[in-house]
Amino acid sequence: QISWTPLLLLGYLFYLLLGAMVFQLLEKQAETHFRDQFQLEKLKFLQNYTCLDRQALEQFVQVLMEAWEKGVNPEGNSTNPSNWDFSNSFFFAGTVVTTIGYGNLSPSTVAGQIFCVFYALFGVPLNLAFLNQLGKALNAHLLTLERWVQKPGRAQVPLAIFLTTGTLLFLVFPPLVFSYVEGWSYGEGFYFTFITLSTIGFGDYVVGTNPNKHYIPVYRSLTAIWIVFGLAWLALVFNVGADLMERYLQLKWHKSDLSLAEGATTKLEDEPEQPRIHIPS
């Protein structure tokens, strides 16, 4: 039997190429527009403040970029809350061990960077083990629910309840909270929710970073706890989806092999038997 792995590899590469073309089509023109608009704003700034030259403005922009890379929001003033109080540090530790890594905040000291390496070295396996056990617990509850409602015609009820409940708790309701607290639209909140729970973590949207808003001290800590349970649920959903996709591809490939084999057999059966030449001894 021919392996279906090459087919999966081709499908995977095709999916990446498709994504690259669509993202380029959607984002490249907008990037060009924003770049031109930014250059225009710099020219207007130089025209309004003639005491500055282009070199001084570029140096100031570089200072702003370095401040942002160090986790300091240039907006506002020095009274902005620290990025490294306990609540924010707890949130950062969660993004490290879950491999989300938003990228908007990182250790700036050598000691902090070295500690982060060893912290992740032991924390990531610990997080995977915890999520694995949490996933097993969720799966056990799913099986219990399946036995409880196991009646004719209700085979898909437990899975439907599991998906519906998890979708409401981790994908539908949280964007409402983030929209209210952060001032985002619901679409932006949903985008942040999925990008976070899938551990993609671009860092373009991060909770608790707006200097113009007052957050309760435990806001980011509660968000980190929500992330852990959401990760376990979405990982289980991804595993189910991957298992179904793998079975579907294997089934299709197996049927294709059987069709080829049956076709070859039919062809042999349909061919007329050739006369045999008898050579006397």
N, C-alpha and C positions, 0 to 999 in steps of 0.2 A: 504494500500500500504506500503510495506516494505521500510524503509528509505535507501538511497544509501550512507549515511554518513560512515557506517562501511567499505564499499568498498573503499571509498576515503581514509580513515585512513590506510587501508591495503596497498593501492597503494603508499601512502606517506611514510610509513615505509619501503616498498620494495625499493622505490627510494633512500632513505637514505642509506640503507644497500648496494645497488648496488654502490652508489657513494663511500662509505667507502672502499669497496673491490677494486674498480678501482684505487682510489687514493693510497691505500696501495701498489697495484701492480706496479704502475708507479713511486712512489716517495721513497719508503722505501730503495730500492737498491741504488738509487742515494744519499740518505742521508748517508747511510753507507759508500759509496765511499768518499764523501766529508769529513766525520768525520775522516776516516783513513788518508786521504790526509792532513788534518789539523794537526793531531798528528805527521805525518811525517815531516811536515814543522817546527813544534816546535822543534823536535829532531835535524833537520839540523841547526836550529838557535842556539841551545845550543852547537852544535859541532863547529860552526864557531866562536862563541863568548864565549870562555871558562871562561871569567870573570863572567859570569852569571850562576846561578844555577837554577834548575827547579822552586823553590819556588819564586825566584825573577821574573822569566818570568810569572808565573801564577798571581802574584800580578799586573804586568804590563797589562796583558790581562784583569784582572778585572777592572783596571782603564779605559781601552778602552771601555769595555762594559758599565760601568757607564756613561762615556761621551756620548756614543751613545744613551743610554736611556734618558739622559737629553736633547737630541736634538743637541748635539755638534758633528759635523762630525770630527772624529779624523784624517781624511786625510787632508793634507795641513798644514797651519799655522794659527796664530792668526789673520791674516788679512782677514780671510773668512768673508763674509757678515753676519750680525746678523740674527738669525731666528725670531727675534721679532721686526723688523722694521715694518712700517705701512703696506706695501704690504703683507708681510708674515703673519702679525697679522690678516689682513683682510681675507686672505686665510684660516687661522686657524679657525677664527670665522665661516666661511662658512662650514668648515668640521664638526664643532660642531653642528650647527643648522640643517644640512642636515643628521646628524647621520652617515656620512661616517667614520670619526674617523680613519685616516690612522695608527695612533699609533707610527709614527716616531717622533712626537713632542707633548709635553703635558706640562701643567704648573708645575713648580718645587717649587714654593712658596706656602705656606698655603693660603695666600690671593688670589693668582691666582686660586688655586684649588676650594676654596669656591665660588669665583665669577663665575667660569666655571660651577659649579653645578646650580646656580640660573640663569645664562645666558642661559643654555640649558633648564632649566625648563620652561622658558617663550619663548625661541627662537624656540624650536622644534615645539610646537603647532602653533606658528606664521608662521614657514616655511611650515608646512602642510596646513595651511589655504591659504597661498600664492600659493603653488603648486596646490591646489584644484581649486582656481580661475583661475590660468593659464591653467590648464587642461580643465576647462569649456570653456575658450576662444578658445583654440585649437579645442575643440569639436564643438563649434559654427561655427568656420571657416570651419570645416570639413562638417557640415550640409549645410552651405551655398554653398560650392563647390559641394555637392551632388545634391542640387536643381538646380544648374547651369548646370550640365552635365546630369541631370536626363532624359535619353532617353532610348528607348528599347535596351537592350544588354549592357548597360553601368552602371549597378548597382554597380559593384566593382571598377569603375574608381576612385572615391574619396578616398577610402581606399588605393588603390594602390599608388596614388599620395602622400597621407599623409605618408605612410610607406617609399616610395622611397626617398622623400625629406628629411625626418627626418634621414633616414639611411645615406644619403650622408653628411648632415650637422653635425651629432653628432657621427657617427661611422666610416665613411670612410675617410673624409677629415682631421679631427683632428689628427689621427695617423701620417699623413704625416707631419704636423707641429711639433708634438712632436718628430718625428724621426729626423727632421732637427735641432731642437733646442737642444734636449737632447742627440742626438747621439744614440738613440735606433734603433733597427730594426723595420720594420713596424709591425711585429707580436707583439713585445713588446709594441709598442704604441697602437695597437688595444686592447691588453690585459688590459693595464692601463685604456683605455677609457671605456671599458665595466665594469670593476671592480669598477671604480669610479661612473659611472652613475647609476649602480645598487645598490649603497650605500654599497657594500661589503667592499671595502676599506682595503685591506690587509696591505698596507704600504710598500710592497716590491719595488714598483715603485711610486715615488712622483716627481712632476715637480719642477724645480727650486732649487734642493738640491745639485747639483754637484759643489764642490768648485773650480773646474778647468775651469768652464765656466762663462762667463759674461752675465748676464740676464738684460734685460731692467727693470726698476723699476716697471712697471705696468704689467709685465708678469703674475705673479701669481694672480693678481686681475682680469685680463681679463679671466684667466682660471677659477676663481671662478664664474664669470658671466656665462661663457659657461656651467659650471656644473649645475647651477640652471635651465637654460632652457632645458638642456639635461635631467635632472631629471624629469621634467614635461613631456617631450615627451616619455621617456622610461617608466615612470609610467603609462601613458595612454596606451602604447602598452601592458604592463604587464596586465593591467586591462582588455583590450580586449581579450588577450589570456586566462586569467583566466575565463572570462565570457563564451568564446567559449568552453573551456574545461569542465566547469561546466554543460553547456547545453548538451554537447555531452554525459557526464556520466549520467546525468539525463535521456536523451533520451534512451540510451542503457539499463539502469536499468528499465525504464518504459516498453520498448519493451520486456525485459526479463520477467517482471511480466505478461504482456499480453499473451506472449507465454505459460507461465505456466498455466494461467487461461484458455486459449483456449484448451490446451492439456487436462486439467482436464475435461472440458466440452465435448470434443470429446470422451474421454474415457467413460464418463457416457452415452453418446448417443449410443456408440458402444456396450455397455454391454446389453445382452438380458434381457428383462423384466422378473423378477422372478414371478412364479405363486403365486398368493395370496391365502391364506387359509381362507375360509369363515367359520366363526363360527356363527351358527344360534343362534338367540336370543331365 
